[in-house]
Amino acid sequence: MQYSTHIKPISYLKEKTASVVKEITESREPMIITQNGEATFVVQDIKSYEQTQQTMALLKMLALGQKEIERGEFVDADDVFAKMDKEVAG
């Protein structure tokens, strides 16, 4: 991802909001907004935001699962399938 062309001052966002929305929606690349020369916030399209949120949720679940494994809080897959087979068999 190349951010250099997508760094704009807040005045640009204020003046050209509609074109910023169109640009970001089409490119699906975030725009970094600066205030007093400092990066202040990021504007991104909703699809990219939702993908980021889903990715973060999956990473969080993986991290939690890894911690459970490290603590020994898991059930072996063979045991799970054996239990399922037993329940299906009745």
N, CA, C and O of each residue as an XYZ file, in Angstrom:
360
protein
N       0.832     -1.171      0.000
C       0.000      0.000      0.000
C       0.880      1.239      0.000
O       1.851      1.323      0.752
N       0.542      2.178     -0.828
C       1.337      3.385     -0.928
C       0.523      4.548     -0.384
O      -0.506      4.915     -0.951
N       0.988      5.123      0.717
C       0.234      6.180      1.370
C       0.661      7.583      0.952
O      -0.076      8.538      1.200
N       1.809      7.736      0.334
C       2.338      9.072      0.084
C       1.369      9.951     -0.692
O       1.284     11.147     -0.417
N       0.637      9.399     -1.650
C      -0.305     10.209     -2.422
C      -1.629     10.374     -1.694
O      -2.496     11.116     -2.155
N      -1.798      9.705     -0.580
C      -3.062      9.764      0.141
C      -2.895     10.429      1.504
O      -3.595     10.087      2.457
N      -1.988     11.358      1.592
C      -1.819     12.148      2.807
C      -2.259     13.562      2.464
O      -1.700     14.212      1.581
N      -3.263     14.015      3.176
C      -3.824     15.331      2.876
C      -4.068     16.100      4.176
O      -4.338     15.504      5.218
N      -3.971     17.439      4.101
C      -4.288     18.248      5.282
C      -5.793     18.282      5.511
O      -6.576     18.048      4.591
N      -6.181     18.571      6.720
C      -7.604     18.602      7.063
C      -8.354     19.621      6.220
O      -9.543     19.443      5.955
N      -7.687     20.679      5.797
C      -8.348     21.683      4.950
C      -8.790     21.073      3.621
O      -9.832     21.445      3.080
N      -8.000     20.138      3.096
C      -8.360     19.453      1.855
C      -9.651     18.664      2.053
O     -10.541     18.689      1.203
N      -9.745     17.967      3.180
C     -10.944     17.191      3.484
C     -12.159     18.109      3.621
O     -13.240     17.793      3.125
N     -11.979     19.232      4.285
C     -13.085     20.183      4.466
C     -13.574     20.723      3.133
O     -14.778     20.849      2.912
N     -12.644     21.040      2.249
C     -12.982     21.667      0.972
C     -13.509     20.677     -0.059
O     -14.333     21.043     -0.897
N     -13.052     19.444     -0.014
C     -13.352     18.491     -1.081
C     -13.922     17.180     -0.549
O     -13.557     16.103     -1.022
N     -14.795     17.268      0.409
C     -15.333     16.071      1.046
C     -15.941     15.101      0.043
O     -15.659     13.904      0.091
N     -16.764     15.599     -0.857
C     -17.428     14.712     -1.827
C     -16.410     14.003     -2.711
O     -16.551     12.808     -2.971
N     -15.391     14.714     -3.178
C     -14.398     14.067     -4.037
C     -13.523     13.102     -3.241
O     -13.063     12.095     -3.781
N     -13.291     13.400     -1.966
C     -12.533     12.477     -1.108
C     -13.311     11.178     -0.942
O     -12.739     10.092     -1.033
N     -14.616     11.288     -0.697
C     -15.449     10.090     -0.546
C     -15.392      9.259     -1.825
O     -15.222      8.041     -1.768
N     -15.532      9.907     -2.969
C     -15.490      9.187     -4.248
C     -14.127      8.519     -4.460
O     -14.055      7.353     -4.845
N     -13.055      9.264     -4.206
C     -11.704      8.736     -4.405
C     -11.430      7.522     -3.523
O     -10.905      6.511     -3.988
N     -11.786      7.632     -2.271
C     -11.516      6.534     -1.333
C     -12.397      5.328     -1.642
O     -11.947      4.186     -1.550
N     -13.639      5.578     -2.003
C     -14.545      4.484     -2.339
C     -14.046      3.725     -3.561
O     -14.110      2.497     -3.599
N     -13.549      4.449     -4.558
C     -13.062      3.804     -5.778
C     -11.713      3.110     -5.570
O     -11.511      1.993     -6.046
N     -10.803      3.760     -4.869
C      -9.454      3.202     -4.715
C      -9.377      2.165     -3.600
O      -8.513      1.288     -3.620
N     -10.288      2.268     -2.621
C     -10.292      1.411     -1.432
C      -8.997      1.534     -0.649
O      -8.625      0.632      0.101
N      -8.307      2.667     -0.829
C      -7.099      2.952     -0.052
C      -7.419      4.055      0.945
O      -8.125      5.006      0.611
N      -6.912      3.938      2.153
C      -7.202      4.956      3.162
C      -6.495      6.279      2.841
O      -5.512      6.320      2.102
N      -7.024      7.340      3.413
C      -6.395      8.647      3.289
C      -6.014      9.107      4.691
O      -6.841      9.116      5.603
N      -4.770      9.481      4.842
C      -4.288      9.986      6.125
C      -4.511     11.491      6.132
O      -4.107     12.190      5.203
N      -5.148     11.981      7.171
C      -5.441     13.399      7.305
C      -4.509     13.991      8.366
O      -4.356     13.461      9.466
N      -3.897     15.113      7.985
C      -2.977     15.772      8.908
C      -3.601     17.055      9.448
O      -4.452     17.679      8.814
N      -3.154     17.416     10.620
C      -3.560     18.673     11.242
C      -2.313     19.267     11.855
O      -1.649     18.632     12.674
N      -1.999     20.478     11.461
C      -0.759     21.141     11.895
C       0.469     20.292     11.559
O       1.425     20.230     12.333
N       0.429     19.644     10.404
C       1.565     18.859      9.934
C       1.712     17.481     10.553
O       2.641     16.750     10.210
N       0.831     17.117     11.442
C       0.887     15.818     12.125
C      -0.244     14.922     11.637
O      -1.373     15.385     11.477
N       0.042     13.656     11.402
C      -1.011     12.697     11.049
C      -1.967     12.617     12.231
O      -1.557     12.351     13.361
N      -3.261     12.854     11.952
C      -4.254     12.931     13.024
C      -5.256     11.792     12.970
O      -5.600     11.210     13.999
N      -5.729     11.472     11.759
C      -6.673     10.373     11.635
C      -6.659      9.827     10.217
O      -6.026     10.377      9.316
N      -7.383      8.719     10.053
C      -7.440      8.030      8.768
C      -8.886      7.958      8.324
O      -9.783      7.676      9.120
N      -9.103      8.217      7.040
C     -10.428      8.074      6.452
C     -10.365      6.870      5.527
O      -9.466      6.777      4.690
N     -11.316      5.944      5.669
C     -11.326      4.772      4.804
C     -12.766      4.398      4.467
O     -13.705      4.770      5.172
N     -12.915      3.654      3.372
C     -14.254      3.243      2.957
C     -14.786      2.169      3.904
O     -14.023      1.489      4.590
N     -16.100      2.033      3.924
C     -16.747      1.128      4.875
C     -16.394     -0.336      4.617
O     -16.261     -1.108      5.567
N     -16.241     -0.733      3.354
C     -15.907     -2.131      3.072
C     -14.533     -2.481      3.634
O     -14.352     -3.543      4.229
N     -13.576     -1.591      3.443
C     -12.233     -1.827      3.988
C     -12.267     -1.842      5.513
O     -11.606     -2.663      6.148
N     -13.039     -0.930      6.093
C     -13.168     -0.881      7.549
C     -13.747     -2.195      8.078
O     -13.234     -2.764      9.041
N     -14.817     -2.669      7.440
C     -15.442     -3.915      7.881
C     -14.488     -5.087      7.736
O     -14.449     -5.956      8.607
N     -13.712     -5.129      6.650
C     -12.717     -6.197      6.477
C     -11.678     -6.136      7.586
O     -11.285     -7.164      8.137
N     -11.240     -4.935      7.907
C     -10.255     -4.767      8.978
C     -10.820     -5.260     10.301
O     -10.131     -5.942     11.060
N     -12.081     -4.912     10.578
C     -12.711     -5.348     11.823
C     -12.838     -6.864     11.886
O     -12.602     -7.464     12.935
N     -13.210     -7.487     10.767
C     -13.319     -8.946     10.723
C     -11.954     -9.598     10.930
O     -11.830    -10.592     11.646
N     -10.948     -9.033     10.303
C      -9.588     -9.556     10.460
C      -9.133     -9.452     11.910
O      -8.552    -10.389     12.457
N      -9.402     -8.312     12.523
C      -9.013     -8.117     13.921
C      -9.751     -9.106     14.833
O      -9.164     -9.637     15.776
N     -11.028     -9.352     14.553
C     -11.794    -10.307     15.361
C     -11.211    -11.712     15.239
O     -11.083    -12.428     16.232
N     -10.855    -12.102     13.999
C     -10.254    -13.426     13.798
C      -8.906    -13.537     14.504
O      -8.609    -14.551     15.136
N      -8.097    -12.494     14.392
C      -6.792    -12.506     15.065
C      -6.957    -12.595     16.581
O      -6.184    -13.275     17.256
N      -7.970    -11.905     17.111
C      -8.229    -11.957     18.544
C      -8.630    -13.368     18.968
O      -8.179    -13.867     19.999
N      -9.488    -14.009     18.155
C      -9.891    -15.382     18.475
C      -8.689    -16.331     18.420
O      -8.547    -17.208     19.272
N      -7.833    -16.151     17.423
C      -6.639    -16.991     17.323
C      -5.720    -16.791     18.529
O      -5.181    -17.755     19.071
N      -5.547    -15.540     18.943
C      -4.699    -15.253     20.102
C      -5.278    -15.867     21.367
O      -4.547    -16.428     22.182
N      -6.605    -15.758     21.530
C      -7.242    -16.371     22.700
C      -7.102    -17.889     22.669
O      -6.838    -18.517     23.694
N      -7.282    -18.477     21.480
C      -7.114    -19.925     21.337
C      -5.699    -20.365     21.659
O      -5.489    -21.391     22.305
N      -4.733    -19.585     21.206
C      -3.328    -19.907     21.484
C      -3.058    -19.871     22.983
O      -2.345    -20.728     23.505
N      -3.623    -18.888     23.678
C      -3.443    -18.802     25.132
C      -4.073    -19.999     25.829
O      -3.508    -20.532     26.785
N      -5.253    -20.427     25.350
C      -5.896    -21.609     25.939
C      -5.043    -22.848     25.734
O      -4.916    -23.673     26.639
N      -4.461    -22.985     24.558
C      -3.584    -24.130     24.279
C      -2.378    -24.100     25.206
O      -1.992    -25.128     25.762
N      -1.781    -22.920     25.373
C      -0.619    -22.789     26.250
C      -0.956    -23.144     27.694
O      -0.104    -23.645     28.428
N      -2.210    -22.881     28.107
C      -2.637    -23.215     29.471
C      -3.139    -24.651     29.571
O      -3.507    -25.108     30.653
N      -3.153    -25.356     28.457
C      -3.621    -26.736     28.462
C      -5.132    -26.859     28.492
O      -5.664    -27.915     28.835
N      -5.822    -25.798     28.139
C      -7.288    -25.786     28.173
C      -7.851    -26.106     26.787
O      -8.393    -25.239     26.101
N      -7.709    -27.361     26.399
C      -8.227    -27.772     25.098
C      -8.586    -29.245     25.151
O      -8.175    -29.980     26.049
N      -9.365    -29.652     24.163
C      -9.750    -31.052     24.032
C      -9.188    -31.546     22.711
O      -9.320    -30.877     21.686
N      -8.577    -32.689     22.732
C      -7.999    -33.279     21.532
C      -9.088    -33.513     20.491
O     -10.187    -33.945     20.839
N      -8.806    -33.239     19.234
C      -9.789    -33.373     18.152
C     -10.341    -34.792     18.069
O     -11.535    -34.973     17.834
N      -9.495    -35.798     18.258
C      -9.974    -37.183     18.221
C     -11.029    -37.433     19.292
O     -12.004    -38.147     19.058
N     -10.829    -36.839     20.473
C     -11.809    -36.995     21.553
C     -13.132    -36.318     21.204
O     -14.202    -36.849     21.504
N     -13.059    -35.146     20.569
C     -14.268    -34.419     20.168
C     -15.055    -35.246     19.157
O     -16.266    -35.417     19.297
N     -14.360    -35.763     18.128
C     -15.047    -36.548     17.100
C     -15.596    -37.848     17.669
O     -16.672    -38.290     17.267
N     -14.880    -38.464     18.590
C     -15.360    -39.689     19.215
C     -16.642    -39.406     20.011
O     -17.582    -40.201     19.980
N     -16.675    -38.291     20.709
C     -17.867    -37.917     21.471
C     -19.042    -37.651     20.536
O     -20.174    -38.039     20.824
N     -18.770    -36.994     19.428
C     -19.827    -36.703     18.443
C     -20.370    -38.000     17.857
O     -21.582    -38.169     17.726
N     -19.477    -38.910     17.506
C     -19.907    -40.196     16.952
C     -20.784    -40.947     17.955
O     -21.781    -41.566     17.583
N     -20.396    -40.883     19.230
C     -21.148    -41.576     20.272
C     -22.548    -40.969     20.407
O     -23.531    -41.694     20.558
N     -22.634    -39.627     20.352
C     -23.931    -38.968     20.473
C     -24.830    -39.248     19.271
O     -26.040    -39.411     19.423
N     -24.241    -39.306     18.078
C     -25.019    -39.587     16.872
C     -25.529    -41.035     16.894
O     -26.656    -41.308     16.481
N     -24.701    -41.947     17.373
C     -25.054    -43.346     17.425
C     -26.155    -43.611     18.460
O     -26.873    -44.609     18.403
N     -26.253    -42.681     19.396
C     -27.364    -42.751     20.285
C     -27.258    -43.391     21.570
O     -28.233    -43.438     22.319
